[in-house]
Amino acid sequence: MKASEIRNLSAAELDEKLAELRDELFKLRFQQAVNQLDNPMRISAVKKDIARIKTVQRDIELHGTNA
């Protein structure tokens, strides 16, 4: 997911997406622990998406919605 796509989401949608990604990350880590993970690079991609969302949320918190 690109940062430009994330910036177009509302605050509620950002919270919902963040919860989904955290749940997915939990499931991926569980799969990795039991050696059933197909694509290990997906973990880092999900972590980066979480970081992007948190960065946009912080930017909105500091500068408002149109920053």
mmCIF file as Biopython writes it, N, C-alpha, C and O atoms, coordinates in Angstrom:
data_model
#
loop_
_atom_site.group_PDB
_atom_site.id
_atom_site.type_symbol
_atom_site.label_atom_id
_atom_site.label_alt_id
_atom_site.label_comp_id
_atom_site.label_asym_id
_atom_site.label_entity_id
_atom_site.label_seq_id
_atom_site.pdbx_PDB_ins_code
_atom_site.Cartn_x
_atom_site.Cartn_y
_atom_site.Cartn_z
_atom_site.occupancy
_atom_site.B_iso_or_equiv
_atom_site.auth_seq_id
_atom_site.auth_asym_id
_atom_site.pdbx_PDB_model_num
ATOM 1   N N  . MET A ? 1  ? 0.847   -1.172  0.000  1.0 0.0 1  A 1 
ATOM 2   C CA . MET A ? 1  ? 0.000   0.000   0.000  1.0 0.0 1  A 1 
ATOM 3   C C  . MET A ? 1  ? 0.894   1.236   0.000  1.0 0.0 1  A 1 
ATOM 4   O O  . MET A ? 1  ? 1.834   1.327   0.789  1.0 0.0 1  A 1 
ATOM 5   N N  . LYS A ? 2  ? 0.604   2.171   -0.871 1.0 0.0 2  A 1 
ATOM 6   C CA . LYS A ? 2  ? 1.416   3.369   -1.006 1.0 0.0 2  A 1 
ATOM 7   C C  . LYS A ? 2  ? 0.972   4.449   -0.031 1.0 0.0 2  A 1 
ATOM 8   O O  . LYS A ? 2  ? -0.175  4.474   0.414  1.0 0.0 2  A 1 
ATOM 9   N N  . ALA A ? 3  ? 1.898   5.336   0.292  1.0 0.0 3  A 1 
ATOM 10  C CA . ALA A ? 3  ? 1.603   6.418   1.232  1.0 0.0 3  A 1 
ATOM 11  C C  . ALA A ? 3  ? 0.511   7.336   0.685  1.0 0.0 3  A 1 
ATOM 12  O O  . ALA A ? 3  ? -0.313  7.837   1.450  1.0 0.0 3  A 1 
ATOM 13  N N  . SER A ? 4  ? 0.495   7.559   -0.623 1.0 0.0 4  A 1 
ATOM 14  C CA . SER A ? 4  ? -0.538  8.412   -1.205 1.0 0.0 4  A 1 
ATOM 15  C C  . SER A ? 4  ? -1.927  7.797   -1.033 1.0 0.0 4  A 1 
ATOM 16  O O  . SER A ? 4  ? -2.905  8.516   -0.827 1.0 0.0 4  A 1 
ATOM 17  N N  . GLU A ? 5  ? -2.014  6.465   -1.119 1.0 0.0 5  A 1 
ATOM 18  C CA . GLU A ? 5  ? -3.289  5.785   -0.891 1.0 0.0 5  A 1 
ATOM 19  C C  . GLU A ? 5  ? -3.711  5.916   0.568  1.0 0.0 5  A 1 
ATOM 20  O O  . GLU A ? 5  ? -4.893  6.092   0.866  1.0 0.0 5  A 1 
ATOM 21  N N  . ILE A ? 6  ? -2.747  5.830   1.467  1.0 0.0 6  A 1 
ATOM 22  C CA . ILE A ? 6  ? -3.031  5.912   2.899  1.0 0.0 6  A 1 
ATOM 23  C C  . ILE A ? 6  ? -3.516  7.311   3.261  1.0 0.0 6  A 1 
ATOM 24  O O  . ILE A ? 6  ? -4.427  7.459   4.075  1.0 0.0 6  A 1 
ATOM 25  N N  . ARG A ? 7  ? -2.915  8.335   2.666  1.0 0.0 7  A 1 
ATOM 26  C CA . ARG A ? 7  ? -3.298  9.717   2.976  1.0 0.0 7  A 1 
ATOM 27  C C  . ARG A ? 7  ? -4.726  10.032  2.558  1.0 0.0 7  A 1 
ATOM 28  O O  . ARG A ? 7  ? -5.329  10.964  3.089  1.0 0.0 7  A 1 
ATOM 29  N N  . ASN A ? 8  ? -5.280  9.272   1.613  1.0 0.0 8  A 1 
ATOM 30  C CA . ASN A ? 8  ? -6.640  9.512   1.141  1.0 0.0 8  A 1 
ATOM 31  C C  . ASN A ? 8  ? -7.697  8.883   2.046  1.0 0.0 8  A 1 
ATOM 32  O O  . ASN A ? 8  ? -8.890  9.117   1.850  1.0 0.0 8  A 1 
ATOM 33  N N  . LEU A ? 9  ? -7.281  8.091   3.030  1.0 0.0 9  A 1 
ATOM 34  C CA . LEU A ? 9  ? -8.223  7.431   3.927  1.0 0.0 9  A 1 
ATOM 35  C C  . LEU A ? 9  ? -8.603  8.358   5.082  1.0 0.0 9  A 1 
ATOM 36  O O  . LEU A ? 9  ? -7.828  9.234   5.468  1.0 0.0 9  A 1 
ATOM 37  N N  . SER A ? 10 ? -9.790  8.157   5.622  1.0 0.0 10 A 1 
ATOM 38  C CA . SER A ? 10 ? -10.225 8.937   6.780  1.0 0.0 10 A 1 
ATOM 39  C C  . SER A ? 10 ? -9.582  8.361   8.043  1.0 0.0 10 A 1 
ATOM 40  O O  . SER A ? 10 ? -8.957  7.301   8.000  1.0 0.0 10 A 1 
ATOM 41  N N  . ALA A ? 11 ? -9.738  9.056   9.151  1.0 0.0 11 A 1 
ATOM 42  C CA . ALA A ? 11 ? -9.142  8.617   10.412 1.0 0.0 11 A 1 
ATOM 43  C C  . ALA A ? 11 ? -9.713  7.272   10.851 1.0 0.0 11 A 1 
ATOM 44  O O  . ALA A ? 11 ? -8.975  6.416   11.339 1.0 0.0 11 A 1 
ATOM 45  N N  . ALA A ? 12 ? -11.009 7.082   10.684 1.0 0.0 12 A 1 
ATOM 46  C CA . ALA A ? 12 ? -11.631 5.804   11.060 1.0 0.0 12 A 1 
ATOM 47  C C  . ALA A ? 12 ? -11.129 4.672   10.173 1.0 0.0 12 A 1 
ATOM 48  O O  . ALA A ? 12 ? -10.881 3.565   10.651 1.0 0.0 12 A 1 
ATOM 49  N N  . GLU A ? 13 ? -10.980 4.953   8.882  1.0 0.0 13 A 1 
ATOM 50  C CA . GLU A ? 13 ? -10.473 3.937   7.962  1.0 0.0 13 A 1 
ATOM 51  C C  . GLU A ? 13 ? -9.018  3.591   8.283  1.0 0.0 13 A 1 
ATOM 52  O O  . GLU A ? 13 ? -8.611  2.435   8.165  1.0 0.0 13 A 1 
ATOM 53  N N  . LEU A ? 14 ? -8.240  4.595   8.688  1.0 0.0 14 A 1 
ATOM 54  C CA . LEU A ? 14 ? -6.847  4.340   9.081  1.0 0.0 14 A 1 
ATOM 55  C C  . LEU A ? 14 ? -6.789  3.417   10.294 1.0 0.0 14 A 1 
ATOM 56  O O  . LEU A ? 14 ? -5.989  2.483   10.333 1.0 0.0 14 A 1 
ATOM 57  N N  . ASP A ? 15 ? -7.638  3.681   11.279 1.0 0.0 15 A 1 
ATOM 58  C CA . ASP A ? 15 ? -7.672  2.834   12.472 1.0 0.0 15 A 1 
ATOM 59  C C  . ASP A ? 15 ? -8.065  1.402   12.117 1.0 0.0 15 A 1 
ATOM 60  O O  . ASP A ? 15 ? -7.487  0.442   12.626 1.0 0.0 15 A 1 
ATOM 61  N N  . GLU A ? 16 ? -9.056  1.275   11.239 1.0 0.0 16 A 1 
ATOM 62  C CA . GLU A ? 16 ? -9.519  -0.046  10.834 1.0 0.0 16 A 1 
ATOM 63  C C  . GLU A ? 16 ? -8.426  -0.803  10.071 1.0 0.0 16 A 1 
ATOM 64  O O  . GLU A ? 16 ? -8.201  -1.989  10.311 1.0 0.0 16 A 1 
ATOM 65  N N  . LYS A ? 17 ? -7.758  -0.115  9.160  1.0 0.0 17 A 1 
ATOM 66  C CA . LYS A ? 17 ? -6.682  -0.729  8.374  1.0 0.0 17 A 1 
ATOM 67  C C  . LYS A ? 17 ? -5.517  -1.136  9.274  1.0 0.0 17 A 1 
ATOM 68  O O  . LYS A ? 17 ? -4.917  -2.193  9.082  1.0 0.0 17 A 1 
ATOM 69  N N  . LEU A ? 18 ? -5.204  -0.299  10.250 1.0 0.0 18 A 1 
ATOM 70  C CA . LEU A ? 18 ? -4.127  -0.607  11.185 1.0 0.0 18 A 1 
ATOM 71  C C  . LEU A ? 18 ? -4.455  -1.863  11.985 1.0 0.0 18 A 1 
ATOM 72  O O  . LEU A ? 18 ? -3.585  -2.708  12.197 1.0 0.0 18 A 1 
ATOM 73  N N  . ALA A ? 19 ? -5.688  -1.990  12.425 1.0 0.0 19 A 1 
ATOM 74  C CA . ALA A ? 19 ? -6.098  -3.184  13.168 1.0 0.0 19 A 1 
ATOM 75  C C  . ALA A ? 19 ? -6.003  -4.432  12.292 1.0 0.0 19 A 1 
ATOM 76  O O  . ALA A ? 19 ? -5.566  -5.487  12.751 1.0 0.0 19 A 1 
ATOM 77  N N  . GLU A ? 20 ? -6.417  -4.306  11.024 1.0 0.0 20 A 1 
ATOM 78  C CA . GLU A ? 20 ? -6.332  -5.435  10.100 1.0 0.0 20 A 1 
ATOM 79  C C  . GLU A ? 20 ? -4.888  -5.871  9.893  1.0 0.0 20 A 1 
ATOM 80  O O  . GLU A ? 20 ? -4.582  -7.063  9.906  1.0 0.0 20 A 1 
ATOM 81  N N  . LEU A ? 21 ? -4.001  -4.895  9.702  1.0 0.0 21 A 1 
ATOM 82  C CA . LEU A ? 21 ? -2.595  -5.215  9.459  1.0 0.0 21 A 1 
ATOM 83  C C  . LEU A ? 21 ? -1.934  -5.833  10.687 1.0 0.0 21 A 1 
ATOM 84  O O  . LEU A ? 21 ? -1.116  -6.745  10.561 1.0 0.0 21 A 1 
ATOM 85  N N  . ARG A ? 22 ? -2.283  -5.344  11.867 1.0 0.0 22 A 1 
ATOM 86  C CA . ARG A ? 22 ? -1.720  -5.939  13.084 1.0 0.0 22 A 1 
ATOM 87  C C  . ARG A ? 22 ? -2.190  -7.382  13.253 1.0 0.0 22 A 1 
ATOM 88  O O  . ARG A ? 22 ? -1.426  -8.246  13.683 1.0 0.0 22 A 1 
ATOM 89  N N  . ASP A ? 23 ? -3.445  -7.633  12.914 1.0 0.0 23 A 1 
ATOM 90  C CA . ASP A ? 23 ? -3.967  -8.992  12.985 1.0 0.0 23 A 1 
ATOM 91  C C  . ASP A ? 23 ? -3.259  -9.893  11.969 1.0 0.0 23 A 1 
ATOM 92  O O  . ASP A ? 23 ? -2.911  -11.034 12.272 1.0 0.0 23 A 1 
ATOM 93  N N  . GLU A ? 24 ? -3.052  -9.367  10.768 1.0 0.0 24 A 1 
ATOM 94  C CA . GLU A ? 24 ? -2.344  -10.139 9.741  1.0 0.0 24 A 1 
ATOM 95  C C  . GLU A ? 24 ? -0.910  -10.431 10.168 1.0 0.0 24 A 1 
ATOM 96  O O  . GLU A ? 24 ? -0.411  -11.537 9.957  1.0 0.0 24 A 1 
ATOM 97  N N  . LEU A ? 25 ? -0.246  -9.442  10.768 1.0 0.0 25 A 1 
ATOM 98  C CA . LEU A ? 25 ? 1.121   -9.640  11.233 1.0 0.0 25 A 1 
ATOM 99  C C  . LEU A ? 25 ? 1.173   -10.719 12.309 1.0 0.0 25 A 1 
ATOM 100 O O  . LEU A ? 25 ? 2.091   -11.538 12.318 1.0 0.0 25 A 1 
ATOM 101 N N  . PHE A ? 26 ? 0.202   -10.728 13.212 1.0 0.0 26 A 1 
ATOM 102 C CA . PHE A ? 26 ? 0.139   -11.759 14.241 1.0 0.0 26 A 1 
ATOM 103 C C  . PHE A ? 26 ? 0.011   -13.143 13.604 1.0 0.0 26 A 1 
ATOM 104 O O  . PHE A ? 26 ? 0.707   -14.082 13.993 1.0 0.0 26 A 1 
ATOM 105 N N  . LYS A ? 27 ? -0.880  -13.258 12.629 1.0 0.0 27 A 1 
ATOM 106 C CA . LYS A ? 27 ? -1.087  -14.543 11.965 1.0 0.0 27 A 1 
ATOM 107 C C  . LYS A ? 27 ? 0.159   -14.988 11.203 1.0 0.0 27 A 1 
ATOM 108 O O  . LYS A ? 27 ? 0.505   -16.169 11.204 1.0 0.0 27 A 1 
ATOM 109 N N  . LEU A ? 28 ? 0.833   -14.034 10.551 1.0 0.0 28 A 1 
ATOM 110 C CA . LEU A ? 28 ? 2.062   -14.376 9.821  1.0 0.0 28 A 1 
ATOM 111 C C  . LEU A ? 28 ? 3.153   -14.858 10.770 1.0 0.0 28 A 1 
ATOM 112 O O  . LEU A ? 28 ? 3.858   -15.823 10.474 1.0 0.0 28 A 1 
ATOM 113 N N  . ARG A ? 29 ? 3.290   -14.193 11.893 1.0 0.0 29 A 1 
ATOM 114 C CA . ARG A ? 29 ? 4.297   -14.611 12.871 1.0 0.0 29 A 1 
ATOM 115 C C  . ARG A ? 29 ? 3.978   -15.988 13.434 1.0 0.0 29 A 1 
ATOM 116 O O  . ARG A ? 29 ? 4.881   -16.787 13.683 1.0 0.0 29 A 1 
ATOM 117 N N  . PHE A ? 30 ? 2.700   -16.264 13.632 1.0 0.0 30 A 1 
ATOM 118 C CA . PHE A ? 30 ? 2.294   -17.580 14.119 1.0 0.0 30 A 1 
ATOM 119 C C  . PHE A ? 30 ? 2.627   -18.647 13.077 1.0 0.0 30 A 1 
ATOM 120 O O  . PHE A ? 30 ? 3.137   -19.714 13.418 1.0 0.0 30 A 1 
ATOM 121 N N  . GLN A ? 31 ? 2.335   -18.355 11.800 1.0 0.0 31 A 1 
ATOM 122 C CA . GLN A ? 31 ? 2.670   -19.294 10.733 1.0 0.0 31 A 1 
ATOM 123 C C  . GLN A ? 31 ? 4.172   -19.537 10.667 1.0 0.0 31 A 1 
ATOM 124 O O  . GLN A ? 31 ? 4.617   -20.661 10.435 1.0 0.0 31 A 1 
ATOM 125 N N  . GLN A ? 32 ? 4.951   -18.478 10.872 1.0 0.0 32 A 1 
ATOM 126 C CA . GLN A ? 32 ? 6.402   -18.611 10.838 1.0 0.0 32 A 1 
ATOM 127 C C  . GLN A ? 32 ? 6.884   -19.497 11.986 1.0 0.0 32 A 1 
ATOM 128 O O  . GLN A ? 32 ? 7.827   -20.271 11.821 1.0 0.0 32 A 1 
ATOM 129 N N  . ALA A ? 33 ? 6.248   -19.386 13.135 1.0 0.0 33 A 1 
ATOM 130 C CA . ALA A ? 33 ? 6.656   -20.168 14.296 1.0 0.0 33 A 1 
ATOM 131 C C  . ALA A ? 33 ? 6.403   -21.662 14.091 1.0 0.0 33 A 1 
ATOM 132 O O  . ALA A ? 33 ? 7.151   -22.493 14.607 1.0 0.0 33 A 1 
ATOM 133 N N  . VAL A ? 34 ? 5.367   -22.001 13.349 1.0 0.0 34 A 1 
ATOM 134 C CA . VAL A ? 34 ? 5.067   -23.409 13.113 1.0 0.0 34 A 1 
ATOM 135 C C  . VAL A ? 34 ? 5.530   -23.862 11.723 1.0 0.0 34 A 1 
ATOM 136 O O  . VAL A ? 34 ? 5.103   -24.906 11.231 1.0 0.0 34 A 1 
ATOM 137 N N  . ASN A ? 35 ? 6.391   -23.082 11.106 1.0 0.0 35 A 1 
ATOM 138 C CA . ASN A ? 35 ? 7.018   -23.401 9.813  1.0 0.0 35 A 1 
ATOM 139 C C  . ASN A ? 35 ? 6.013   -23.652 8.693  1.0 0.0 35 A 1 
ATOM 140 O O  . ASN A ? 35 ? 6.184   -24.578 7.900  1.0 0.0 35 A 1 
ATOM 141 N N  . GLN A ? 36 ? 4.978   -22.840 8.627  1.0 0.0 36 A 1 
ATOM 142 C CA . GLN A ? 36 ? 3.998   -22.945 7.547  1.0 0.0 36 A 1 
ATOM 143 C C  . GLN A ? 36 ? 3.896   -21.661 6.735  1.0 0.0 36 A 1 
ATOM 144 O O  . GLN A ? 36 ? 2.933   -21.469 5.993  1.0 0.0 36 A 1 
ATOM 145 N N  . LEU A ? 37 ? 4.871   -20.793 6.871  1.0 0.0 37 A 1 
ATOM 146 C CA . LEU A ? 37 ? 4.832   -19.503 6.177  1.0 0.0 37 A 1 
ATOM 147 C C  . LEU A ? 37 ? 5.320   -19.669 4.741  1.0 0.0 37 A 1 
ATOM 148 O O  . LEU A ? 37 ? 6.427   -20.152 4.507  1.0 0.0 37 A 1 
ATOM 149 N N  . ASP A ? 38 ? 4.483   -19.264 3.777  1.0 0.0 38 A 1 
ATOM 150 C CA . ASP A ? 38 ? 4.830   -19.402 2.362  1.0 0.0 38 A 1 
ATOM 151 C C  . ASP A ? 38 ? 5.767   -18.296 1.889  1.0 0.0 38 A 1 
ATOM 152 O O  . ASP A ? 38 ? 6.735   -18.560 1.176  1.0 0.0 38 A 1 
ATOM 153 N N  . ASN A ? 39 ? 5.481   -17.072 2.282  1.0 0.0 39 A 1 
ATOM 154 C CA . ASN A ? 39 ? 6.253   -15.931 1.806  1.0 0.0 39 A 1 
ATOM 155 C C  . ASN A ? 39 ? 6.770   -15.122 2.995  1.0 0.0 39 A 1 
ATOM 156 O O  . ASN A ? 39 ? 6.040   -14.286 3.528  1.0 0.0 39 A 1 
ATOM 157 N N  . PRO A ? 40 ? 8.008   -15.353 3.419  1.0 0.0 40 A 1 
ATOM 158 C CA . PRO A ? 40 ? 8.533   -14.635 4.585  1.0 0.0 40 A 1 
ATOM 159 C C  . PRO A ? 40 ? 8.695   -13.124 4.361  1.0 0.0 40 A 1 
ATOM 160 O O  . PRO A ? 40 ? 8.761   -12.363 5.326  1.0 0.0 40 A 1 
ATOM 161 N N  . MET A ? 41 ? 8.759   -12.691 3.115  1.0 0.0 41 A 1 
ATOM 162 C CA . MET A ? 41 ? 8.891   -11.262 2.835  1.0 0.0 41 A 1 
ATOM 163 C C  . MET A ? 41 ? 7.599   -10.505 3.140  1.0 0.0 41 A 1 
ATOM 164 O O  . MET A ? 41 ? 7.611   -9.280  3.265  1.0 0.0 41 A 1 
ATOM 165 N N  . ARG A ? 42 ? 6.499   -11.223 3.259  1.0 0.0 42 A 1 
ATOM 166 C CA . ARG A ? 42 ? 5.217   -10.583 3.565  1.0 0.0 42 A 1 
ATOM 167 C C  . ARG A ? 42 ? 5.242   -9.951  4.953  1.0 0.0 42 A 1 
ATOM 168 O O  . ARG A ? 42 ? 4.577   -8.942  5.185  1.0 0.0 42 A 1 
ATOM 169 N N  . ILE A ? 43 ? 6.003   -10.537 5.879  1.0 0.0 43 A 1 
ATOM 170 C CA . ILE A ? 43 ? 6.100   -9.983  7.234  1.0 0.0 43 A 1 
ATOM 171 C C  . ILE A ? 43 ? 6.680   -8.576  7.185  1.0 0.0 43 A 1 
ATOM 172 O O  . ILE A ? 43 ? 6.138   -7.659  7.802  1.0 0.0 43 A 1 
ATOM 173 N N  . SER A ? 44 ? 7.773   -8.403  6.457  1.0 0.0 44 A 1 
ATOM 174 C CA . SER A ? 44 ? 8.379   -7.074  6.392  1.0 0.0 44 A 1 
ATOM 175 C C  . SER A ? 44 ? 7.489   -6.090  5.643  1.0 0.0 44 A 1 
ATOM 176 O O  . SER A ? 44 ? 7.466   -4.905  5.977  1.0 0.0 44 A 1 
ATOM 177 N N  . ALA A ? 45 ? 6.756   -6.558  4.637  1.0 0.0 45 A 1 
ATOM 178 C CA . ALA A ? 45 ? 5.842   -5.671  3.908  1.0 0.0 45 A 1 
ATOM 179 C C  . ALA A ? 45 ? 4.722   -5.183  4.817  1.0 0.0 45 A 1 
ATOM 180 O O  . ALA A ? 45 ? 4.348   -4.011  4.769  1.0 0.0 45 A 1 
ATOM 181 N N  . VAL A ? 46 ? 4.190   -6.068  5.639  1.0 0.0 46 A 1 
ATOM 182 C CA . VAL A ? 46 ? 3.114   -5.692  6.560  1.0 0.0 46 A 1 
ATOM 183 C C  . VAL A ? 46 ? 3.648   -4.724  7.611  1.0 0.0 46 A 1 
ATOM 184 O O  . VAL A ? 46 ? 2.968   -3.762  7.967  1.0 0.0 46 A 1 
ATOM 185 N N  . LYS A ? 47 ? 4.849   -4.969  8.106  1.0 0.0 47 A 1 
ATOM 186 C CA . LYS A ? 47 ? 5.447   -4.063  9.093  1.0 0.0 47 A 1 
ATOM 187 C C  . LYS A ? 47 ? 5.634   -2.668  8.513  1.0 0.0 47 A 1 
ATOM 188 O O  . LYS A ? 47 ? 5.413   -1.671  9.201  1.0 0.0 47 A 1 
ATOM 189 N N  . LYS A ? 48 ? 6.041   -2.597  7.252  1.0 0.0 48 A 1 
ATOM 190 C CA . LYS A ? 48 ? 6.230   -1.300  6.605  1.0 0.0 48 A 1 
ATOM 191 C C  . LYS A ? 48 ? 4.896   -0.582  6.399  1.0 0.0 48 A 1 
ATOM 192 O O  . LYS A ? 48 ? 4.810   0.637   6.547  1.0 0.0 48 A 1 
ATOM 193 N N  . ASP A ? 49 ? 3.859   -1.347  6.056  1.0 0.0 49 A 1 
ATOM 194 C CA . ASP A ? 49 ? 2.525   -0.741  5.911  1.0 0.0 49 A 1 
ATOM 195 C C  . ASP A ? 49 ? 2.029   -0.197  7.243  1.0 0.0 49 A 1 
ATOM 196 O O  . ASP A ? 49 ? 1.428   0.876   7.287  1.0 0.0 49 A 1 
ATOM 197 N N  . ILE A ? 50 ? 2.275   -0.926  8.329  1.0 0.0 50 A 1 
ATOM 198 C CA . ILE A ? 50 ? 1.900   -0.448  9.664  1.0 0.0 50 A 1 
ATOM 199 C C  . ILE A ? 50 ? 2.638   0.851   9.976  1.0 0.0 50 A 1 
ATOM 200 O O  . ILE A ? 50 ? 2.043   1.796   10.496 1.0 0.0 50 A 1 
ATOM 201 N N  . ALA A ? 51 ? 3.916   0.899   9.665  1.0 0.0 51 A 1 
ATOM 202 C CA . ALA A ? 51 ? 4.708   2.107   9.918  1.0 0.0 51 A 1 
ATOM 203 C C  . ALA A ? 51 ? 4.191   3.280   9.086  1.0 0.0 51 A 1 
ATOM 204 O O  . ALA A ? 51 ? 4.134   4.409   9.573  1.0 0.0 51 A 1 
ATOM 205 N N  . ARG A ? 52 ? 3.815   3.017   7.837  1.0 0.0 52 A 1 
ATOM 206 C CA . ARG A ? 52 ? 3.280   4.092   6.990  1.0 0.0 52 A 1 
ATOM 207 C C  . ARG A ? 52 ? 1.993   4.659   7.574  1.0 0.0 52 A 1 
ATOM 208 O O  . ARG A ? 52 ? 1.806   5.875   7.615  1.0 0.0 52 A 1 
ATOM 209 N N  . ILE A ? 53 ? 1.120   3.786   8.018  1.0 0.0 53 A 1 
ATOM 210 C CA . ILE A ? 53 ? -0.149  4.248   8.593  1.0 0.0 53 A 1 
ATOM 211 C C  . ILE A ? 53 ? 0.100   5.049   9.859  1.0 0.0 53 A 1 
ATOM 212 O O  . ILE A ? 53 ? -0.508  6.101   10.055 1.0 0.0 53 A 1 
ATOM 213 N N  . LYS A ? 54 ? 0.986   4.567   10.717 1.0 0.0 54 A 1 
ATOM 214 C CA . LYS A ? 54 ? 1.279   5.291   11.955 1.0 0.0 54 A 1 
ATOM 215 C C  . LYS A ? 54 ? 1.920   6.647   11.662 1.0 0.0 54 A 1 
ATOM 216 O O  . LYS A ? 54 ? 1.674   7.618   12.378 1.0 0.0 54 A 1 
ATOM 217 N N  . THR A ? 55 ? 2.734   6.715   10.622 1.0 0.0 55 A 1 
ATOM 218 C CA . THR A ? 55 ? 3.359   7.982   10.239 1.0 0.0 55 A 1 
ATOM 219 C C  . THR A ? 55 ? 2.308   8.971   9.762  1.0 0.0 55 A 1 
ATOM 220 O O  . THR A ? 55 ? 2.346   10.143  10.137 1.0 0.0 55 A 1 
ATOM 221 N N  . VAL A ? 56 ? 1.380   8.519   8.948  1.0 0.0 56 A 1 
ATOM 222 C CA . VAL A ? 56 ? 0.311   9.398   8.460  1.0 0.0 56 A 1 
ATOM 223 C C  . VAL A ? 56 ? -0.571  9.842   9.615  1.0 0.0 56 A 1 
ATOM 224 O O  . VAL A ? 56 ? -0.961  11.008  9.678  1.0 0.0 56 A 1 
ATOM 225 N N  . GLN A ? 57 ? -0.895  8.928   10.537 1.0 0.0 57 A 1 
ATOM 226 C CA . GLN A ? 57 ? -1.705  9.292   11.700 1.0 0.0 57 A 1 
ATOM 227 C C  . GLN A ? 57 ? -0.993  10.360  12.532 1.0 0.0 57 A 1 
ATOM 228 O O  . GLN A ? 57 ? -1.629  11.307  12.995 1.0 0.0 57 A 1 
ATOM 229 N N  . ARG A ? 58 ? 0.281   10.221  12.720 1.0 0.0 58 A 1 
ATOM 230 C CA . ARG A ? 58 ? 1.048   11.205  13.497 1.0 0.0 58 A 1 
ATOM 231 C C  . ARG A ? 58 ? 1.096   12.540  12.767 1.0 0.0 58 A 1 
ATOM 232 O O  . ARG A ? 58 ? 0.979   13.594  13.393 1.0 0.0 58 A 1 
ATOM 233 N N  . ASP A ? 59 ? 1.265   12.505  11.457 1.0 0.0 59 A 1 
ATOM 234 C CA . ASP A ? 59 ? 1.284   13.728  10.665 1.0 0.0 59 A 1 
ATOM 235 C C  . ASP A ? 59 ? -0.050  14.463  10.782 1.0 0.0 59 A 1 
ATOM 236 O O  . ASP A ? 59 ? -0.083  15.686  10.919 1.0 0.0 59 A 1 
ATOM 237 N N  . ILE A ? 60 ? -1.139  13.716  10.726 1.0 0.0 60 A 1 
ATOM 238 C CA . ILE A ? 60 ? -2.466  14.322  10.871 1.0 0.0 60 A 1 
ATOM 239 C C  . ILE A ? 60 ? -2.625  14.905  12.274 1.0 0.0 60 A 1 
ATOM 240 O O  . ILE A ? 60 ? -3.192  15.984  12.447 1.0 0.0 60 A 1 
ATOM 241 N N  . GLU A ? 61 ? -2.121  14.184  13.269 1.0 0.0 61 A 1 
ATOM 242 C CA . GLU A ? 61 ? -2.211  14.648  14.655 1.0 0.0 61 A 1 
ATOM 243 C C  . GLU A ? 61 ? -1.468  15.975  14.845 1.0 0.0 61 A 1 
ATOM 244 O O  . GLU A ? 61 ? -1.943  16.861  15.555 1.0 0.0 61 A 1 
ATOM 245 N N  . LEU A ? 62 ? -0.310  16.105  14.211 1.0 0.0 62 A 1 
ATOM 246 C CA . LEU A ? 62 ? 0.503   17.303  14.384 1.0 0.0 62 A 1 
ATOM 247 C C  . LEU A ? 62 ? 0.065   18.470  13.510 1.0 0.0 62 A 1 
ATOM 248 O O  . LEU A ? 62 ? 0.066   19.616  13.960 1.0 0.0 62 A 1 
ATOM 249 N N  . HIS A ? 63 ? -0.310  18.188  12.260 1.0 0.0 63 A 1 
ATOM 250 C CA . HIS A ? 63 ? -0.534  19.262  11.296 1.0 0.0 63 A 1 
ATOM 251 C C  . HIS A ? 63 ? -1.958  19.388  10.810 1.0 0.0 63 A 1 
ATOM 252 O O  . HIS A ? 63 ? -2.251  20.293  10.029 1.0 0.0 63 A 1 
ATOM 253 N N  . GLY A ? 64 ? -2.833  18.541  11.226 1.0 0.0 64 A 1 
ATOM 254 C CA . GLY A ? 64 ? -4.214  18.609  10.746 1.0 0.0 64 A 1 
ATOM 255 C C  . GLY A ? 64 ? -4.433  17.673  9.578  1.0 0.0 64 A 1 
ATOM 256 O O  . GLY A ? 64 ? -3.519  16.964  9.156  1.0 0.0 64 A 1 
ATOM 257 N N  . THR A ? 65 ? -5.648  17.673  9.058  1.0 0.0 65 A 1 
ATOM 258 C CA . THR A ? 65 ? -6.020  16.696  8.037  1.0 0.0 65 A 1 
ATOM 259 C C  . THR A ? 65 ? -5.428  16.974  6.669  1.0 0.0 65 A 1 
ATOM 260 O O  . THR A ? 65 ? -5.229  16.035  5.898  1.0 0.0 65 A 1 
ATOM 261 N N  . ASN A ? 66 ? -5.144  18.197  6.341  1.0 0.0 66 A 1 
ATOM 262 C CA . ASN A ? 66 ? -4.670  18.536  4.990  1.0 0.0 66 A 1 
ATOM 263 C C  . ASN A ? 66 ? -3.185  18.796  4.933  1.0 0.0 66 A 1 
ATOM 264 O O  . ASN A ? 66 ? -2.726  19.511  4.042  1.0 0.0 66 A 1 
ATOM 265 N N  . ALA A ? 67 ? -2.422  18.246  5.844  1.0 0.0 67 A 1 
ATOM 266 C CA . ALA A ? 67 ? -0.971  18.507  5.853  1.0 0.0 67 A 1 
ATOM 267 C C  . ALA A ? 67 ? -0.252  17.580  4.906  1.0 0.0 67 A 1 
ATOM 268 O O  . ALA A ? 67 ? 0.971   17.652  4.781  1.0 0.0 67 A 1 
#
